Amino acid sequence: MNSALSDRSLPRAIVTYARNRIAYVSMRSLAKRGVKVTAADSVPLAMSYFSHYCSARFKYPAPFTEPRRFIQSVVKYAEGNSPCVLLPTHNEIFVLARHMDELEARVEIPIAPYESLVRVHLKDRLLDLAERSRVVTPATCLPESLREVHRLTADLKYPVMIKPRSGYGNHGVEYVSSRSELLPKFLKTIRSLRLLPNNYPIIQEFIPGKKVAVIMLMNRGRPRAKYSYTHLRTLQQVGGTATLRTGIVDPKAERSLERLLKHVHWHGLAQAEFVIEESTQEPFIIDVNPRFSGSIYQAICGGVDFPLLLYRMAVNGDIEPIKEGEIRCKTRWLWGDYCRLLREFMHGPSKLETLQEFFQFAEPDTFYDDLDRSDPMPFLVSPLPNLIQFLKIRTLDPPSPFLQYALD
């Protein structure tokens, strides 16, 4: 932080989507450096509200169902707490970016323009961007009708993946091992997500290999920090959110993401997932997440404190580029591992192995996203929004309103 800034003059940070561990670890990191942090969300039982690192709470209208009221609420709060830095940690970033003209005069918000967010997020747009940036992608089909999907069944080399063009996590993703599965699973995805023909999922070649993720901070197209990690366990058997990770160095994947982000003059944080193809060790880009990563705590524990670096960049205009972080530590999302345990016991073949993995609490150099012994309440509150949701609609994992949000 600029030495001219005293603790009293540090702008307040507003961290959105406070129900999630991403916001929680970001808030905790900033608060430990003397920044006053407001935890903000549209639900009343957000885990970050209950942390002693939280200096204020702010409840806003639901971003995707009430976007106009959401923006008005954020503007009003920012005006009443100026100066402040707004750090969107989840998909609400799209709504905020769409209304930057209303926000930028009232709050520092270090994010890329809306058009850039959409260009890296939508998988059909990402394919075009990757080609222009000389970044390798799996072979991909973009069907626009069920008749076209039917024609493809005999031509594809299996296995393949069905993926929504817009999404996050594992929502709507299907692994297809044979031609007989393609059309039924394609129909399953479009029905579960209520997709129209102009937004049908993509069908993508399945690349066997190790998954590597890269987080990168850019200042208007100039790289400032990076951190890479690999998934050791995931919530779902095929892809999905990591519940256990460790640091790694993969220069090829890092260079690929840097080329792609430079092409769009990126500003702020982005994370990309790659599969390192087994025989060639070539990184194939699979996805780009134009916001805070779900595994951001891995980088923080590895010494690359992206929330703090992003805050400093917003306040000071720039930061000095930093070197590689520590790769030996591991981070674990404990509630995610618990959900993985429940799913395996209900549907999976590896019940005993999953049970043994879950109870490995004594592993050295392992840190927890959601469990801080000096701050236990957020961990205890964390599952309550999902539990309330389950009691209402009998599912723990319904499609997010974001998946119905029109990005174009």
LINQUI-V821174 format. One record per backbone hydrogen bond with DSSP energy under -1.0 kcal/mol. NH is the residue of the N-H (numbers start at 1). CO is the residue of the C=O. If there is no record, write none. Layout:
BEGIN
nh = {NH NH}
co = {CO CO}
END
This chain:
BEGIN
nh = {5 12 13 14 15 16 18 20 24 25 26 27 28 29 30 31 32 33 34 35 38 39 40 41 48 49 50 51 54 55 56 58 60 66 70 71 72 73 74 75 76 77 78 79 80 85 86 87 93 94 96 97 98 99 100 102 103 104 106 107 108 111 117 118 119 120 121 122 123 126 127 128 129 130 131 132 133 135 141 149 150 151 152 153 155 156 160 161 162 163 171 173 174 176 181 185 186 187 188 189 190 191 192 193 195 199 200 202 203 204 205 206 210 212 213 214 215 216 217 218 219 221 224 225 227 229 230 232 233 235 243 244 245 246 247 248 254 255 256 257 258 259 260 261 262 263 265 266 268 270 271 272 273 274 275 276 277 278 281 284 285 286 287 289 291 296 298 300 301 302 303 304 306 309 310 311 312 313 314 315 316 317 322 326 330 331 332 333 337 338 339 340 341 342 343 344 345 346 347 348 354 355 356 357 358 359 360 361 367 369 375 380 381 382 384 387 388 389 390 391 392 393 394 403 404 405}
co = {2 83 36 85 38 87 40 17 20 21 22 23 24 25 26 27 28 30 31 30 13 56 15 58 18 46 47 48 51 37 37 39 41 62 66 67 68 69 70 71 72 73 74 75 76 12 108 14 90 91 92 93 94 96 97 99 99 100 103 103 84 109 113 114 115 116 117 118 165 122 123 124 125 126 127 128 129 130 203 145 146 147 148 149 152 152 176 204 174 202 168 170 162 160 178 181 182 183 184 185 186 187 188 189 190 196 197 163 141 161 139 159 276 274 229 272 227 270 225 268 222 266 217 217 215 213 246 244 244 241 233 233 331 230 329 228 250 251 252 253 254 255 256 257 258 259 262 261 218 216 289 214 287 212 284 210 282 208 277 275 136 273 273 271 289 293 295 296 297 298 300 299 304 305 306 307 308 309 310 311 312 313 224 302 365 245 367 243 333 334 335 336 337 338 339 340 341 342 343 344 350 351 352 353 354 355 357 359 330 332 372 376 377 378 381 383 384 385 386 387 388 389 390 400 401 402}
END
